[in-house]
Amino acid sequence: MKITENENGYSASERQYLLYRFFLEHSNREQVVEPKQIEDFLAS
């Protein structure tokens, strides 16, 4: 199975890890993450 990279050069498992870290750092019970924030984070 070939692991492909997205336009930013991250593999699928790397993107999952980045999302995991993003949610740990930017969300909690009082702070909700908006979809636009996720899109902007992944685009950078």
Biopython code that builds the backbone (N, CA, C, O; Angstrom):
import numpy as np
from Bio.PDB.StructureBuilder import StructureBuilder

atoms = [
    (1, "MET", "N", (0.844, -1.186, 0.000)),
    (1, "MET", "CA", (0.000, 0.000, 0.000)),
    (1, "MET", "C", (0.885, 1.243, 0.000)),
    (1, "MET", "O", (1.774, 1.383, 0.840)),
    (2, "LYS", "N", (0.640, 2.118, -0.922)),
    (2, "LYS", "CA", (1.432, 3.333, -1.040)),
    (2, "LYS", "C", (0.799, 4.448, -0.209)),
    (2, "LYS", "O", (-0.408, 4.681, -0.272)),
    (3, "ILE", "N", (1.635, 5.127, 0.566)),
    (3, "ILE", "CA", (1.170, 6.269, 1.353)),
    (3, "ILE", "C", (1.336, 7.511, 0.494)),
    (3, "ILE", "O", (2.439, 7.828, 0.048)),
    (4, "THR", "N", (0.250, 8.200, 0.269)),
    (4, "THR", "CA", (0.313, 9.405, -0.549)),
    (4, "THR", "C", (0.355, 10.632, 0.342)),
    (4, "THR", "O", (-0.092, 10.603, 1.488)),
    (5, "GLU", "N", (0.893, 11.697, -0.197)),
    (5, "GLU", "CA", (0.984, 12.953, 0.524)),
    (5, "GLU", "C", (-0.020, 13.936, -0.059)),
    (5, "GLU", "O", (-0.370, 13.869, -1.237)),
    (6, "ASN", "N", (-0.473, 14.850, 0.791)),
    (6, "ASN", "CA", (-1.372, 15.882, 0.304)),
    (6, "ASN", "C", (-0.547, 17.044, -0.237)),
    (6, "ASN", "O", (0.674, 16.928, -0.343)),
    (7, "GLU", "N", (-1.174, 18.143, -0.574)),
    (7, "GLU", "CA", (-0.479, 19.274, -1.181)),
    (7, "GLU", "C", (0.540, 19.915, -0.242)),
    (7, "GLU", "O", (1.449, 20.602, -0.707)),
    (8, "ASN", "N", (0.408, 19.705, 1.074)),
    (8, "ASN", "CA", (1.372, 20.262, 2.019)),
    (8, "ASN", "C", (2.529, 19.312, 2.298)),
    (8, "ASN", "O", (3.457, 19.667, 3.025)),
    (9, "GLY", "N", (2.486, 18.119, 1.735)),
    (9, "GLY", "CA", (3.561, 17.171, 1.921)),
    (9, "GLY", "C", (3.386, 16.245, 3.115)),
    (9, "GLY", "O", (4.315, 15.516, 3.463)),
    (10, "TYR", "N", (2.223, 16.256, 3.747)),
    (10, "TYR", "CA", (1.966, 15.407, 4.906)),
    (10, "TYR", "C", (1.228, 14.141, 4.486)),
    (10, "TYR", "O", (0.325, 14.190, 3.652)),
    (11, "SER", "N", (1.610, 13.024, 5.059)),
    (11, "SER", "CA", (0.879, 11.785, 4.811)),
    (11, "SER", "C", (-0.407, 11.806, 5.628)),
    (11, "SER", "O", (-0.607, 12.690, 6.461)),
    (12, "ALA", "N", (-1.270, 10.837, 5.387)),
    (12, "ALA", "CA", (-2.550, 10.775, 6.104)),
    (12, "ALA", "C", (-2.332, 10.627, 7.600)),
    (12, "ALA", "O", (-3.032, 11.266, 8.386)),
    (13, "SER", "N", (-1.384, 9.805, 8.012)),
    (13, "SER", "CA", (-1.151, 9.618, 9.449)),
    (13, "SER", "C", (-0.555, 10.874, 10.078)),
    (13, "SER", "O", (-0.838, 11.172, 11.239)),
    (14, "GLU", "N", (0.262, 11.613, 9.337)),
    (14, "GLU", "CA", (0.803, 12.871, 9.855)),
    (14, "GLU", "C", (-0.304, 13.906, 10.024)),
    (14, "GLU", "O", (-0.318, 14.659, 10.999)),
    (15, "ARG", "N", (-1.223, 13.938, 9.077)),
    (15, "ARG", "CA", (-2.354, 14.873, 9.189)),
    (15, "ARG", "C", (-3.229, 14.531, 10.394)),
    (15, "ARG", "O", (-3.711, 15.428, 11.085)),
    (16, "GLN", "N", (-3.432, 13.256, 10.644)),
    (16, "GLN", "CA", (-4.211, 12.852, 11.819)),
    (16, "GLN", "C", (-3.528, 13.310, 13.091)),
    (16, "GLN", "O", (-4.186, 13.810, 14.003)),
    (17, "TYR", "N", (-2.219, 13.148, 13.163)),
    (17, "TYR", "CA", (-1.479, 13.583, 14.343)),
    (17, "TYR", "C", (-1.564, 15.107, 14.497)),
    (17, "TYR", "O", (-1.761, 15.604, 15.606)),
    (18, "LEU", "N", (-1.418, 15.841, 13.405)),
    (18, "LEU", "CA", (-1.516, 17.298, 13.469)),
    (18, "LEU", "C", (-2.885, 17.743, 13.960)),
    (18, "LEU", "O", (-2.988, 18.674, 14.758)),
    (19, "LEU", "N", (-3.937, 17.081, 13.486)),
    (19, "LEU", "CA", (-5.287, 17.405, 13.961)),
    (19, "LEU", "C", (-5.439, 17.098, 15.440)),
    (19, "LEU", "O", (-6.038, 17.878, 16.180)),
    (20, "TYR", "N", (-4.903, 15.973, 15.872)),
    (20, "TYR", "CA", (-4.934, 15.605, 17.279)),
    (20, "TYR", "C", (-4.275, 16.694, 18.121)),
    (20, "TYR", "O", (-4.847, 17.138, 19.117)),
    (21, "ARG", "N", (-3.069, 17.130, 17.727)),
    (21, "ARG", "CA", (-2.360, 18.179, 18.462)),
    (21, "ARG", "C", (-3.142, 19.494, 18.431)),
    (21, "ARG", "O", (-3.194, 20.209, 19.432)),
    (22, "PHE", "N", (-3.748, 19.814, 17.290)),
    (22, "PHE", "CA", (-4.529, 21.044, 17.167)),
    (22, "PHE", "C", (-5.681, 21.040, 18.171)),
    (22, "PHE", "O", (-5.901, 22.029, 18.870)),
    (23, "PHE", "N", (-6.410, 19.933, 18.243)),
    (23, "PHE", "CA", (-7.540, 19.871, 19.167)),
    (23, "PHE", "C", (-7.083, 19.921, 20.623)),
    (23, "PHE", "O", (-7.757, 20.527, 21.456)),
    (24, "LEU", "N", (-5.967, 19.305, 20.938)),
    (24, "LEU", "CA", (-5.441, 19.371, 22.303)),
    (24, "LEU", "C", (-5.094, 20.799, 22.700)),
    (24, "LEU", "O", (-5.347, 21.213, 23.831)),
    (25, "GLU", "N", (-4.525, 21.535, 21.785)),
    (25, "GLU", "CA", (-4.049, 22.879, 22.084)),
    (25, "GLU", "C", (-5.114, 23.966, 21.953)),
    (25, "GLU", "O", (-5.009, 25.009, 22.599)),
    (26, "HIS", "N", (-6.137, 23.739, 21.127)),
    (26, "HIS", "CA", (-7.080, 24.815, 20.821)),
    (26, "HIS", "C", (-8.518, 24.573, 21.273)),
    (26, "HIS", "O", (-9.384, 25.406, 21.004)),
    (27, "SER", "N", (-8.794, 23.483, 21.938)),
    (27, "SER", "CA", (-10.176, 23.246, 22.360)),
    (27, "SER", "C", (-10.210, 22.709, 23.779)),
    (27, "SER", "O", (-9.252, 22.118, 24.276)),
    (28, "ASN", "N", (-11.349, 22.939, 24.410)),
    (28, "ASN", "CA", (-11.658, 22.381, 25.719)),
    (28, "ASN", "C", (-13.168, 22.464, 25.899)),
    (28, "ASN", "O", (-13.889, 22.731, 24.938)),
    (29, "ARG", "N", (-13.644, 22.244, 27.083)),
    (29, "ARG", "CA", (-15.103, 22.250, 27.298)),
    (29, "ARG", "C", (-15.740, 23.613, 27.035)),
    (29, "ARG", "O", (-16.907, 23.686, 26.648)),
    (30, "GLU", "N", (-14.988, 24.682, 27.239)),
    (30, "GLU", "CA", (-15.532, 26.029, 27.045)),
    (30, "GLU", "C", (-15.232, 26.599, 25.663)),
    (30, "GLU", "O", (-15.946, 27.483, 25.190)),
    (31, "GLN", "N", (-14.198, 26.107, 25.022)),
    (31, "GLN", "CA", (-13.768, 26.649, 23.727)),
    (31, "GLN", "C", (-14.012, 25.629, 22.623)),
    (31, "GLN", "O", (-13.418, 24.551, 22.607)),
    (32, "VAL", "N", (-14.888, 25.987, 21.713)),
    (32, "VAL", "CA", (-15.235, 25.109, 20.598)),
    (32, "VAL", "C", (-14.408, 25.508, 19.379)),
    (32, "VAL", "O", (-14.199, 26.694, 19.123)),
    (33, "VAL", "N", (-13.946, 24.524, 18.640)),
    (33, "VAL", "CA", (-13.180, 24.779, 17.421)),
    (33, "VAL", "C", (-14.152, 24.843, 16.244)),
    (33, "VAL", "O", (-14.986, 23.958, 16.051)),
    (34, "GLU", "N", (-14.020, 25.904, 15.472)),
    (34, "GLU", "CA", (-14.856, 26.086, 14.293)),
    (34, "GLU", "C", (-14.196, 25.395, 13.093)),
    (34, "GLU", "O", (-12.971, 25.296, 13.038)),
    (35, "PRO", "N", (-14.992, 24.921, 12.139)),
    (35, "PRO", "CA", (-14.421, 24.276, 10.950)),
    (35, "PRO", "C", (-13.425, 25.155, 10.204)),
    (35, "PRO", "O", (-12.432, 24.649, 9.680)),
    (36, "LYS", "N", (-13.671, 26.459, 10.147)),
    (36, "LYS", "CA", (-12.761, 27.378, 9.456)),
    (36, "LYS", "C", (-11.385, 27.378, 10.115)),
    (36, "LYS", "O", (-10.373, 27.475, 9.421)),
    (37, "GLN", "N", (-11.330, 27.271, 11.446)),
    (37, "GLN", "CA", (-10.052, 27.223, 12.154)),
    (37, "GLN", "C", (-9.262, 25.983, 11.741)),
    (37, "GLN", "O", (-8.044, 26.050, 11.572)),
    (38, "ILE", "N", (-9.942, 24.867, 11.582)),
    (38, "ILE", "CA", (-9.288, 23.621, 11.180)),
    (38, "ILE", "C", (-8.764, 23.750, 9.761)),
    (38, "ILE", "O", (-7.632, 23.360, 9.471)),
    (39, "GLU", "N", (-9.586, 24.296, 8.878)),
    (39, "GLU", "CA", (-9.157, 24.489, 7.483)),
    (39, "GLU", "C", (-7.925, 25.384, 7.413)),
    (39, "GLU", "O", (-6.976, 25.080, 6.691)),
    (40, "ASP", "N", (-7.935, 26.484, 8.157)),
    (40, "ASP", "CA", (-6.798, 27.386, 8.150)),
    (40, "ASP", "C", (-5.543, 26.727, 8.700)),
    (40, "ASP", "O", (-4.447, 26.934, 8.179)),
    (41, "PHE", "N", (-5.701, 25.945, 9.740)),
    (41, "PHE", "CA", (-4.561, 25.236, 10.332)),
    (41, "PHE", "C", (-3.963, 24.239, 9.352)),
    (41, "PHE", "O", (-2.743, 24.172, 9.205)),
    (42, "LEU", "N", (-4.802, 23.471, 8.687)),
    (42, "LEU", "CA", (-4.296, 22.477, 7.751)),
    (42, "LEU", "C", (-3.702, 23.104, 6.492)),
    (42, "LEU", "O", (-2.833, 22.513, 5.852)),
    (43, "ALA", "N", (-4.164, 24.285, 6.141)),
    (43, "ALA", "CA", (-3.646, 24.974, 4.957)),
    (43, "ALA", "C", (-2.271, 25.581, 5.203)),
    (43, "ALA", "O", (-1.521, 25.825, 4.258)),
    (44, "SER", "N", (-1.937, 25.823, 6.459)),
    (44, "SER", "CA", (-0.635, 26.459, 6.743)),
    (44, "SER", "C", (0.501, 25.492, 6.810)),
    (44, "SER", "O", (1.642, 25.894, 7.041)),
]
sb = StructureBuilder()
sb.init_structure("model")
sb.init_model(0)
sb.init_chain("A")
sb.init_seg("    ")
for serial, (resi, resn, name, xyz) in enumerate(atoms, 1):
    if name == "N":
        sb.init_residue(resn, " ", resi, " ")
    sb.init_atom(name, np.array(xyz, "f"), 0.0, 1.0, " ", f" {name:<3s}", serial, name[0])
structure = sb.get_structure()
